[in-house]
Amino acid sequence: MPLTIPDSLLEQAGWTEQDARLDIACRLFQTHRLRLWQAAQWAGLSRVEMEAELLQRGIALYEVSKEQVDAELAAMDRLGIPG
């Protein structure tokens, strides 16, 4: 089912259709509902353009979990690399 945003609502928000697409794509990426390439495609941007938009909005491109950090530190310990 297509999503329709009335022109009057876009005008009230001061947005163009592209502004709305980009903002929604960024939010869907930020909440892990879309992957980077999917968000870029939905917004009509290249991957690099989408990355730039996300960074401009302060949205992290990649998130590292505590478990990933712990695993990396443990591997460094095993290899004798100071952490």
C-alpha positions in Angstrom: 0.0 0.0 0.0 1.5 3.3 -1.0 2.1 6.1 1.5 0.6 9.4 0.5 1.6 12.7 2.2 -0.7 15.5 1.1 1.1 18.5 -0.6 -0.5 20.8 2.0 1.2 18.9 4.8 4.6 19.0 3.1 4.1 22.8 2.6 3.3 23.3 6.3 6.4 21.4 7.2 8.5 23.4 4.7 9.5 20.2 2.9 9.7 19.0 -0.6 8.8 15.4 -1.5 12.6 14.7 -1.6 13.1 16.2 1.9 10.4 13.9 3.3 11.8 10.9 1.6 15.3 11.7 2.9 14.1 12.4 6.4 12.1 9.2 6.6 14.9 7.1 5.1 17.4 8.5 7.7 15.0 7.7 10.6 14.3 4.2 9.3 18.1 3.6 9.1 18.7 5.1 12.5 16.1 2.7 14.1 17.5 -0.3 12.2 14.5 -0.8 10.1 16.4 -0.3 6.8 20.0 -1.1 5.9 22.2 1.7 4.5 21.8 0.6 0.9 18.0 0.3 1.3 17.7 3.7 2.9 19.8 5.2 0.1 17.7 3.6 -2.5 14.4 4.7 -0.8 15.8 8.3 -0.6 16.9 8.2 -4.3 20.6 8.7 -3.3 23.8 6.8 -3.9 25.3 5.0 -0.9 28.0 7.7 -0.6 25.4 10.5 -0.7 23.3 8.7 1.9 26.4 8.3 4.2 27.1 12.0 3.9 23.4 12.9 4.8 23.5 10.6 7.9 26.8 12.0 9.1 25.5 15.6 8.6 22.6 14.6 10.8 24.8 13.1 13.5 23.6 9.5 12.8 26.3 6.8 13.2 26.9 4.8 10.1 28.0 1.8 12.1 27.4 0.8 15.7 29.7 -1.4 17.7 28.2 -3.5 20.5 29.9 -4.0 23.9 30.2 -7.7 23.0 32.2 -6.8 19.9 34.5 -4.5 21.8 35.0 -7.2 24.5 35.8 -9.8 21.8 38.4 -7.5 20.2 40.0 -6.7 23.5 40.2 -10.4 24.4 41.8 -11.2 21.0 44.3 -8.4 21.6 45.1 -9.9 25.0 45.7 -13.4 23.5 48.0 -11.8 20.9 49.9 -9.9 23.6 48.9 -6.5 22.1 48.5 -3.8 24.8 45.0 -2.4 24.9 
